[in-house]
C-alpha cells in the first residue's frame, strides 16, 4: 500500500515536471501507472491532494536537511539565535549540498522543474517558486549575512545586496545545469564562487594583544 502511494507521488511529479501541473489529469497519472482512476483514488482524494503531498514532502526534506547541516530551519523572526550561531563553513557546505539537492536529486529536481514550468499559469505556484527558489533563499541569506556583520565576521555592507551577489550565481548555475551533461562542472563553478565570495567579504581577523 505504502509503495503504491509513493509510486503515484513520484510518477505524478515526473509528469508535472514534464508537462506542467495543469496539463496532467488524474486519468493521465493513472494510465501511466497502469491502474484505474478508482484505484488511484484509494490513495489520494484528487490531483490537488497529490500536489499538496509533494509540497509537504519538499518542506519536510528541507527541515531535515537544515538540521543535518546545522543551519537555521525557520525564518529569522521565529529563530534569531539560530542565525547568530551559524558559522561560515556551515553555510558553504549547506549551499553546495543545496545545489546537488536541486539538480541531482530526482524528486527535488522535478519539483523545481514543475514550479518553473507552471509559475506563469498559476499564481499559487508562482508564490511557491519564489519562496523555494528566488526571494525565499535571498531573504534567508540576507538575515544570515546581517547577523554575521553584527558579529564582525563579515565586512559591513548592505546585507540584501550581499545576499543577491551571493545567490545570483547559485540560481544561474541551477538553471543552466539542466542543459549541462556534466553537472559536476557546474558544482565546481559554484564552489569556486563561494570561496571567492568568502575571501572577499570576510572581515579581517583582529590580532590578539
N, C-alpha and C positions, 0 to 999 in steps of 0.2 A: 504493500500500500504506500509506504513512505517513498520507495524507489519510483513508483509511478508518478506520484505527486511531484517529486523532484525532477523527473524526466519531462513532465509537462512544463514546469517552470523554465528549465533550460532551453527546451525546444521553442517555446513561445518567445523567449528573449532573442534567440537566434533569428527568428522570423521578424520580430520587431526591429532588430538591428539592420536587417537586410532591406525590408520593405517599408518600415515605419509602423508605428503603433496603430494609427487609424486605418491603415490598409489591410491589416491582418484580422480576420474574423475568427471566432471560436471554431467554426467549421474548418477553416484552413489549418488551424493548430491541430485539431482532432485528426484531420486527414493526414497530416504529416506524421502523426504518431500511429496511424493505422487503427484508430479507435473511433467510436461513435461520440457525438456530442453528449449524449446521455451519460456515457462512461466518464467523460471529462468532467461533467457537472457533479459527479460524486466527490471530486477533489477540490474543485473551485466553483464558486457560485456563478461567475461570469468572467469576461475578459478583464474587467476592471479589478476583480479580485486577484487575478494573476498579476496584473501590473502592480497592485499595492504590495503584494508579497515580494515582488522583485525589488521594489524600492526599500521595503523593510529589511530585506537581506543585505542590500548595499550599506544601509545605515548600521546594521549590526556588525558587518565586516569592518567598517570604518572605526567604530568604537573599539573593537578588539585590536585592530592594528595600532591605534593610538596608545593603548595600554602596553602592547609589546614593545613599541619603540620609545615609550616613556615621553610622550609629548601630550599636550592638552587635548582632552576629549571634547570639551564643551566650549561654548563661546566665552569670551573674556569676562563678561558681566556675571556669568554663573560660577566661574572658577578662576579668579585673577591670580591666586597663588600658584596655580599650575603654570601660568605663563611666566611668572617671575623665576621659576626654578628650572627652566628648560635651557640646557646647555647647547652651544653652537654645534658641537659634534653630533648631538642627538638630532638636531634639525637636518643636518646634512644627510645622515643615514636614512632618516624618515623620508625626505624628499626624493632621494634616489630610489627608495623602496616604492614610493607612490608612483613614480614613473613606470616601474615594472608592473605595478598593480593595474594602471590604466591602459597599458599597452600589451602586456603579455598574458595576464590572467583572462581567460576566455569570458567568464561571467562579467567581470568589470569592464572589459574592453567592449563587449556587446552592449552593455548598459550605456556606456559613453556614446557609442555609435547611434543607438536608438535616440538618445537625447539630442544629438547633433542633427539627425535627420528630421526629427519631429518638432524641434523648438519653434519654427516659424508657423506651424499649423495649430499649435496647441499652447495657449498661454500658461497653463499649469506646468507643462513640460519645459517651456522656456524658463520658468522660475526655478525648476529643478536643475536645469542645465547651468544657470547662473550660480545657484547655491553650491553645486557639486564641483564645477569646473572653472568658473570665472570669478565672479565677485566674492563668493564664499571663501575660496582659498586666499584671495588678495586681502580680505579683511582679517583672516586668521593670521597671515604673515605680518600684516600691519600691527596687530596687537602684540605679537611676539617681539617684533623689532622695537616697538615703543618701550616695552619693558626692558629690553636689552640695552637700550640707550640710557634709560634711567639708572641702570646698574653700572654704567660705564663700560660695558662690553663692546658696544657699537659706537662709532662716531656719531655725534649729534647731527641730525639732518631731518628732513621731512619723512616720517615713517611710512606714510602712504606711498610717496614717490619711491621710496626704497623697496617697498613690497611689490610695486609694479615692475621695477627694474629686475627684481629677483624672479618674479613669477612669469613674466612675459616669455623668456626663452623656454621655460618648462612647458608652457601652454603650446608654443610653436612646435617644439620637438615632439610633443604628444600628438599633435595634429599631423605632422609630416611623417611620423613613424609608420602610419598605415600604408604608405607607399614605399617604405624602405624595406628591401629584402633582408637586411641585417639590422635588427633593432638594437643590437649591442653597440653599433656605431653611434646611434642617437644617444644611448645611455652614456657613452664616453664623452660626448659633447656636453651633455648636461653636467656630468661630474666635473669637467674642466671649468664650466661656467660657475658652478658653486664654489670651487676652490678660489677662483679669481675674485668672486664676489666677497667671500670671507676675508681674503687678503686685503682687498680694497677698503672694506668697511669696518674692520676690527679696530677698536681704539687701541692706541699704544699702551703697552703694559707699564704700570708705574714701577719705577725702580725702588727696591727696598732700601731704606736708610741704613 
